[in-house]
Amino acid sequence: MKNLFRWLQPAQSAMAAGRANATHAADSIPEHKSVSPSNLIAFSGAGHAQWSRPDYATMARRGYMANPIVFRCIRLISETAAAIPLLIYQANRELDRHPMLDLLSRPNPRQGGKEFVELLIGHLLVSGNAYVELVQVNDTPRELHALRPDHVTVVVDRKGWVEAYEHSVGFGKVRHAVGPDGQSAILHLSLFHPLDDNHGFPPLQAALMALDVHNAACQWNKSLLDNSARPSGALVYAPGNGNNMSEDQFARLKAELEDGYTGAAQAGRPLLLEGGLDWKAMGYSPRDMDFVEARHAAARDIALAFGVPPMLLGIPGDNTYSNYQEANRAFTRQTLLPLINRTIDSFNHWLQLRFDSGLRLAIDEDRIEGLASERQLVWTRLAAADFLSNDEKRQAVGYGPRSQGRGASDE
């Protein structure tokens, strides 16, 4: 409505100036028009959608920091991944303690192991890239630091191979070279990108259109509530004699509309029209737009990009799982385990040269709540397998043979 008044004001001023000039132009030649005067307002709605830029800062602000679905998806994945306990093996033998495991449990003086993993997975989901800096003292690993992806630049040579990583710190840069064997003080974790060899593709970018739709729907709903929960429209002045409003009438009508009929506090007040005024709706109602279902569809697309079942986020519709337990198990198997196993594999390859070459990190699947029902089913089946020995059953579920001091295993 304010834009309409701004558009009409120059026309009112121009008509007033034209009448004043006409009184002083006595020698002007009168013009005759064959068309009767009429009021005309033309609107053009043609255009294209405006999408957010896929850079790290925009996706962080408009996604994680402004959208509850994105926030919950990232928090759910990162917190659940950080809660998974880690095991360390050397030559297929589980170790109770090791400096490599201690480093991951306390990577630096400011962070614990769970907080460090949450930060790392969060960077990976928002930007598709995560960078870890290793600090060594006398060639001994001491600390691990997660670097913000937008502060790290990948430097490539003429052949396209990575030759260094540059970390922007304040007004300077720290360059970490990559050795001939591909090793560096920087560990670069990235998700598959079909068009970039050196950077990852974030799940949030795949859901960027759905993110903009969801955010726009929330903004539209808030604006509609601030405008007394009414769709936009226009007051059409069409008197029978074809005259236009005077400047005083125009100013009075504008003041009455802005003071008495805009804002949530004025909701429900009837609009009194007089003197040839008529209200013409120029927008769709929430029911006509299928507003609620549009928001839910956008939320489901965002959850789909992150691999989180909508049931776990409280999104109605598309609940194909029989219950919450099945949805949680599908999330653990299809989203969480592939991501955490991929991350652990990168750490194994990166840290083995700093420690013993035979070391291997792994997750303890027996202590993952989402897989408890699966593990119970496996144990039940093995317990009923009379053709296996106790040691063979233990080996089947990932345990070693019983100690010799406890006697030979039963056949």
C-alpha positions as CSV (number, residue, x, y, z in Angstrom):
1,M,0.0,0.0,0.0
2,K,2.8,2.4,0.8
3,N,4.4,1.7,-2.6
4,L,1.1,2.4,-4.3
5,F,0.9,5.8,-2.6
6,R,4.5,6.6,-3.5
7,W,3.6,5.8,-7.1
8,L,0.5,8.0,-7.1
9,Q,2.1,11.1,-5.4
10,P,4.2,12.2,-8.4
11,A,1.2,11.9,-10.6
12,Q,-0.9,14.1,-8.2
13,S,1.9,16.7,-8.1
14,A,2.3,16.6,-11.9
15,M,-1.5,17.1,-12.4
16,A,-1.5,20.1,-10.0
17,A,1.5,21.6,-11.8
18,G,-0.1,21.1,-15.1
19,R,-3.3,22.9,-14.0
20,A,-1.2,25.9,-12.8
21,N,0.7,26.1,-16.0
22,A,-2.5,25.9,-18.1
23,T,-3.8,29.1,-16.5
24,H,-0.8,31.1,-17.6
25,A,-0.6,29.7,-21.2
26,A,-3.4,31.6,-22.8
27,D,-1.9,31.3,-26.3
28,S,-1.5,27.5,-26.2
29,I,-3.3,25.5,-28.8
30,P,-6.2,23.4,-27.3
31,E,-5.9,19.7,-27.7
32,H,-8.8,17.4,-28.4
33,K,-8.7,13.6,-27.5
34,S,-11.0,11.1,-29.0
35,V,-10.8,8.8,-25.9
36,S,-12.6,9.6,-22.7
37,P,-10.4,10.0,-19.6
38,S,-10.1,6.9,-17.5
39,N,-8.1,5.6,-14.5
40,L,-5.4,3.0,-15.4
41,I,-3.0,1.1,-13.2
42,A,-0.7,-1.5,-14.7
43,F,1.3,-4.0,-12.8
44,S,3.9,-6.4,-14.2
45,G,4.8,-9.5,-12.2
46,A,7.1,-11.1,-14.8
47,G,10.6,-12.0,-13.5
48,H,12.6,-14.9,-12.1
49,A,13.4,-16.2,-8.7
50,Q,16.3,-14.8,-6.7
51,W,18.3,-17.5,-5.0
52,S,20.9,-17.2,-2.3
53,R,24.6,-17.3,-3.1
54,P,26.2,-20.7,-2.4
55,D,29.2,-19.3,-0.4
56,Y,30.1,-20.4,3.1
57,A,29.0,-17.2,4.9
58,T,25.6,-17.0,3.2
59,M,24.8,-20.7,3.8
60,A,25.9,-20.4,7.4
61,R,23.8,-17.3,8.1
62,R,20.7,-18.2,6.0
63,G,20.9,-21.9,6.8
64,Y,22.4,-22.9,10.1
65,M,21.8,-19.6,11.9
66,A,18.3,-18.7,10.5
67,N,16.6,-22.0,9.6
68,P,15.4,-24.4,12.3
69,I,15.4,-27.4,9.9
70,V,19.0,-26.9,8.8
71,F,20.1,-26.2,12.4
72,R,18.5,-29.3,13.7
73,C,19.8,-31.5,10.9
74,I,23.4,-30.4,11.5
75,R,23.2,-30.6,15.2
76,L,21.6,-34.1,15.1
77,I,24.3,-35.4,12.8
78,S,27.3,-33.7,14.5
79,E,26.2,-34.5,18.1
80,T,25.4,-38.1,17.3
81,A,28.7,-38.6,15.5
82,A,30.6,-37.1,18.5
83,A,28.9,-39.4,20.9
84,I,30.1,-42.6,19.1
85,P,33.0,-44.1,21.1
86,L,36.3,-44.8,19.3
87,L,38.5,-47.9,19.6
88,I,42.1,-48.3,18.5
89,Y,43.7,-51.4,17.2
90,Q,47.3,-52.5,16.5
91,A,47.7,-55.6,14.4
92,N,44.0,-56.4,14.9
93,R,44.5,-56.3,18.7
94,E,42.5,-53.8,20.7
95,L,44.5,-51.4,22.9
96,D,43.2,-49.8,26.1
97,R,45.4,-46.7,25.9
98,H,47.5,-45.0,23.2
99,P,48.8,-41.5,22.6
100,M,46.8,-41.4,19.4
101,L,43.6,-42.0,21.2
102,D,44.5,-39.5,23.9
103,L,45.1,-36.9,21.2
104,L,41.6,-37.4,19.8
105,S,40.0,-37.3,23.2
106,R,41.8,-34.0,24.1
107,P,42.8,-32.4,20.8
108,N,43.8,-29.0,22.2
109,P,43.6,-27.1,25.5
110,R,40.4,-25.2,24.5
111,Q,38.3,-28.2,23.3
112,G,37.4,-31.7,24.3
113,G,37.1,-34.6,21.9
114,K,33.3,-34.4,21.4
115,E,33.3,-30.6,20.9
116,F,36.1,-31.0,18.3
117,V,34.2,-33.7,16.4
118,E,31.0,-31.6,16.4
119,L,32.9,-28.6,15.0
120,L,34.5,-30.7,12.3
121,I,31.3,-32.4,11.2
122,G,29.5,-29.0,11.2
123,H,32.1,-27.5,8.9
124,L,31.8,-30.5,6.6
125,L,28.0,-30.3,6.3
126,V,27.9,-26.5,5.8
127,S,30.8,-26.1,3.4
128,G,31.6,-29.6,2.2
129,N,35.1,-29.1,3.5
130,A,36.8,-29.4,6.8
131,Y,40.4,-28.6,7.7
132,V,42.4,-29.9,10.7
133,E,45.9,-28.5,11.6
134,L,48.4,-30.7,13.4
135,V,50.8,-29.1,15.9
136,Q,53.9,-31.1,16.6
137,V,56.7,-30.6,19.2
138,N,59.9,-32.4,18.4
139,D,58.1,-34.5,15.7
140,T,55.5,-35.6,18.3
141,P,51.8,-34.8,17.7
142,R,50.6,-32.5,20.5
143,E,47.4,-30.7,19.3
144,L,44.7,-30.7,16.7
145,H,42.9,-27.6,15.6
146,A,39.8,-27.3,13.3
147,L,40.1,-24.4,10.9
148,R,37.2,-22.4,9.5
149,P,36.8,-23.5,5.8
150,D,36.4,-19.9,4.6
151,H,39.8,-19.0,6.1
152,V,41.7,-21.8,4.2
153,T,42.8,-21.5,0.5
154,V,43.8,-24.5,-1.5
155,V,46.9,-23.7,-3.6
156,V,47.4,-25.8,-6.7
157,D,50.3,-26.0,-9.2
158,R,50.1,-25.8,-13.0
159,K,49.1,-29.5,-13.2
160,G,46.2,-29.1,-10.8
161,W,47.9,-30.9,-7.8
162,V,47.6,-29.4,-4.4
163,E,50.9,-27.9,-3.3
164,A,50.0,-26.0,-0.2
165,Y,47.2,-24.8,2.1
166,E,47.1,-21.1,3.1
167,H,45.4,-20.3,6.4
168,S,44.4,-16.6,6.8
169,V,45.1,-15.5,10.4
170,G,44.2,-11.9,11.1
171,F,46.0,-9.7,8.5
172,G,48.5,-12.4,7.6
173,K,48.6,-15.9,6.1
174,V,50.3,-19.1,7.2
175,R,51.4,-21.4,4.4
176,H,51.4,-25.2,5.0
177,A,53.3,-27.0,2.2
178,V,52.3,-30.4,0.9
179,G,55.2,-32.8,0.6
180,P,56.1,-35.1,-2.3
181,D,54.3,-38.0,-0.6
182,G,51.1,-35.9,-0.3
183,Q,51.5,-35.4,3.5
184,S,50.9,-32.1,5.2
185,A,50.3,-30.6,8.5
186,I,46.8,-29.9,7.2
187,L,44.2,-32.7,6.9
188,H,41.6,-31.8,4.3
189,L,38.2,-33.6,4.6
190,S,35.9,-33.1,1.7
191,L,32.6,-34.5,0.3
192,F,32.3,-35.6,-3.3
193,H,32.1,-32.8,-5.8
194,P,31.4,-33.7,-9.4
195,L,32.9,-30.5,-10.8
196,D,35.7,-29.6,-8.5
197,D,38.8,-31.7,-7.8
198,N,40.0,-29.9,-4.8
199,H,36.9,-28.8,-2.9
200,G,33.9,-30.7,-1.6
201,F,30.2,-30.2,-2.3
202,P,28.0,-29.4,0.8
203,P,24.6,-31.0,1.4
204,L,23.3,-27.6,2.3
205,Q,24.0,-26.3,-1.2
206,A,22.0,-29.1,-2.8
207,A,19.1,-28.0,-0.6
208,L,19.6,-24.3,-1.2
209,M,16.4,-23.8,-3.3
210,A,14.3,-25.5,-0.6
211,L,16.1,-23.4,2.0
212,D,15.2,-20.2,0.3
213,V,11.6,-21.4,-0.1
214,H,11.3,-22.3,3.5
215,N,12.9,-19.0,4.7
216,A,10.7,-17.0,2.3
217,A,7.6,-18.7,3.6
218,C,8.5,-17.8,7.1
219,Q,9.2,-14.2,6.2
220,W,5.9,-14.0,4.2
221,N,4.0,-15.3,7.1
222,K,5.5,-12.8,9.5
223,S,4.8,-9.9,7.1
224,L,1.3,-11.1,6.7
225,L,0.8,-11.1,10.5
226,D,2.2,-7.7,10.8
227,N,-0.2,-6.5,8.1
228,S,-3.3,-7.7,10.1
229,A,-3.2,-11.1,8.5
230,R,-4.6,-9.8,5.3
231,P,-3.2,-10.3,1.7
232,S,-2.1,-7.2,-0.2
233,G,-4.6,-5.1,-2.2
234,A,-5.3,-1.7,-3.6
235,L,-7.9,1.0,-3.1
236,V,-9.4,2.0,-6.4
237,Y,-10.9,5.5,-6.7
238,A,-13.5,5.4,-9.5
239,P,-16.1,8.1,-9.1
240,G,-19.0,8.4,-11.5
241,N,-17.9,11.8,-12.8
242,G,-14.4,10.7,-13.8
243,N,-12.6,13.3,-11.5
244,N,-9.4,12.6,-9.5
245,M,-8.8,13.0,-5.8
246,S,-7.7,16.3,-4.5
247,E,-4.3,16.6,-2.7
248,D,-6.1,17.0,0.7
249,Q,-8.3,13.9,0.1
250,F,-5.3,11.9,-0.9
251,A,-3.2,12.9,2.1
252,R,-6.1,12.2,4.5
253,L,-6.8,8.8,3.1
254,K,-3.1,7.8,3.2
255,A,-2.9,8.9,6.9
256,E,-6.0,7.0,7.9
257,L,-4.8,3.8,6.3
258,E,-1.3,4.0,7.8
259,D,-2.4,4.9,11.3
260,G,-5.6,2.9,11.6
261,Y,-5.3,-0.2,9.5
262,T,-1.7,-1.4,9.4
263,G,0.1,-3.5,12.0
264,A,-0.9,-6.5,14.1
265,A,-2.5,-4.2,16.8
266,Q,-5.1,-3.1,14.2
267,A,-6.1,-6.6,13.2
268,G,-9.8,-7.1,12.6
269,R,-10.8,-3.4,12.2
270,P,-13.3,-2.9,9.4
271,L,-12.4,-0.6,6.5
272,L,-14.9,2.2,5.9
273,L,-15.0,3.2,2.2
274,E,-16.7,6.2,0.8
275,G,-16.9,8.4,-2.3
276,G,-16.3,5.8,-5.0
277,L,-13.5,3.9,-3.2
278,D,-13.3,0.1,-3.7
279,W,-11.0,-2.5,-2.3
280,K,-9.4,-4.9,-4.8
281,A,-7.4,-7.8,-3.5
282,M,-4.0,-8.2,-5.3
283,G,-2.6,-11.3,-3.5
284,Y,-3.4,-14.9,-2.7
285,S,-4.6,-16.0,0.7
286,P,-2.6,-18.5,2.7
287,R,-5.2,-21.1,1.8
288,D,-5.0,-20.4,-1.9
289,M,-1.2,-20.7,-1.7
290,D,-1.3,-24.0,0.2
291,F,1.1,-22.3,2.5
292,V,1.5,-24.9,5.2
293,E,2.1,-27.8,2.8
294,A,4.6,-25.7,0.8
295,R,6.7,-25.2,4.0
296,H,6.5,-28.9,4.9
297,A,7.6,-29.9,1.4
298,A,10.6,-27.5,1.6
299,A,11.5,-28.9,5.0
300,R,11.3,-32.5,3.7
301,D,13.7,-31.6,0.9
302,I,16.2,-30.1,3.3
303,A,16.0,-33.2,5.5
304,L,16.4,-35.4,2.4
305,A,19.6,-33.6,1.4
306,F,21.1,-34.2,4.9
307,G,19.9,-37.8,5.0
308,V,17.7,-37.2,8.1
309,P,14.3,-38.9,8.2
310,P,11.5,-36.3,8.6
311,M,10.1,-38.2,11.5
312,L,13.2,-37.4,13.6
313,L,12.6,-33.7,12.9
314,G,8.9,-33.6,13.7
315,I,7.9,-32.9,10.0
316,P,4.5,-34.3,9.2
317,G,4.0,-36.4,6.1
318,D,6.2,-39.0,4.3
319,N,6.6,-41.0,7.5
320,T,7.4,-44.3,5.8
321,Y,8.9,-45.8,8.9
322,S,6.7,-48.0,11.2
323,N,8.0,-46.2,14.3
324,Y,10.6,-43.9,15.6
325,Q,13.0,-46.7,16.3
326,E,13.1,-47.8,12.7
327,A,13.7,-44.2,11.6
328,N,16.5,-43.8,14.0
329,R,18.1,-47.1,12.8
330,A,17.8,-45.9,9.2
331,F,19.5,-42.6,10.1
332,T,22.3,-44.4,11.8
333,R,23.0,-46.9,9.1
334,Q,22.5,-44.7,6.0
335,T,23.8,-41.3,7.1
336,L,25.8,-41.4,10.3
337,L,28.0,-44.5,9.9
338,P,29.1,-43.8,6.3
339,L,30.1,-40.2,7.3
340,I,32.0,-41.2,10.5
341,N,33.7,-44.2,8.9
342,R,34.9,-41.9,6.0
343,T,36.2,-39.4,8.5
344,I,38.0,-42.0,10.6
345,D,39.6,-43.5,7.5
346,S,41.1,-40.1,6.6
347,F,42.5,-39.7,10.2
348,N,44.0,-43.2,10.0
349,H,45.8,-42.4,6.8
350,W,47.0,-39.0,8.1
351,L,48.1,-40.0,11.6
352,Q,49.6,-43.4,11.0
353,L,52.9,-41.8,9.7
354,R,53.1,-39.7,12.9
355,F,52.5,-42.8,15.1
356,D,53.0,-46.5,14.5
357,S,52.1,-47.7,11.0
358,G,50.0,-50.6,12.3
359,L,47.5,-48.5,14.3
360,R,43.9,-48.3,13.2
361,L,41.0,-46.3,14.6
362,A,37.5,-47.8,14.5
363,I,34.1,-47.1,16.0
364,D,32.5,-49.3,18.7
365,E,29.2,-50.3,17.1
366,D,28.2,-52.3,20.1
367,R,27.7,-49.0,22.0
368,I,25.7,-47.2,19.4
369,E,22.1,-47.0,20.6
370,G,20.6,-46.9,17.1
371,L,22.0,-50.3,16.3
372,A,21.2,-52.0,19.6
373,S,18.3,-54.0,18.1
374,E,20.5,-55.2,15.2
375,R,23.3,-56.4,17.6
376,Q,20.8,-58.2,19.8
377,L,19.4,-60.1,16.8
378,V,23.0,-61.1,15.8
379,W,23.8,-62.3,19.3
380,T,20.6,-64.3,19.4
381,R,21.3,-66.1,16.2
382,L,24.9,-66.9,17.2
383,A,23.8,-68.2,20.5
384,A,21.6,-70.7,18.7
385,A,24.4,-71.8,16.3
386,D,25.5,-75.1,17.8
387,F,27.9,-75.8,15.0
388,L,30.2,-72.9,16.1
389,S,32.6,-72.9,19.0
390,N,32.6,-70.1,21.6
391,D,35.8,-68.6,20.1
392,E,34.2,-68.6,16.6
393,K,31.1,-66.9,17.9
394,R,33.2,-64.3,19.6
395,Q,35.2,-63.7,16.4
396,A,31.9,-63.3,14.5
397,V,30.8,-60.4,16.6
398,G,34.3,-58.7,16.7
399,Y,35.8,-60.1,19.9
400,G,39.0,-61.9,20.3
401,P,39.4,-65.5,21.8
402,R,39.2,-66.0,25.5
403,S,42.4,-65.7,27.4
404,Q,44.4,-68.9,28.0
405,G,44.2,-68.4,31.7
406,R,40.5,-69.0,31.7
407,G,40.7,-72.4,30.1
408,A,40.3,-73.7,26.7
409,S,37.3,-72.7,24.7
410,D,34.4,-75.1,24.6
411,E,33.6,-76.9,21.4
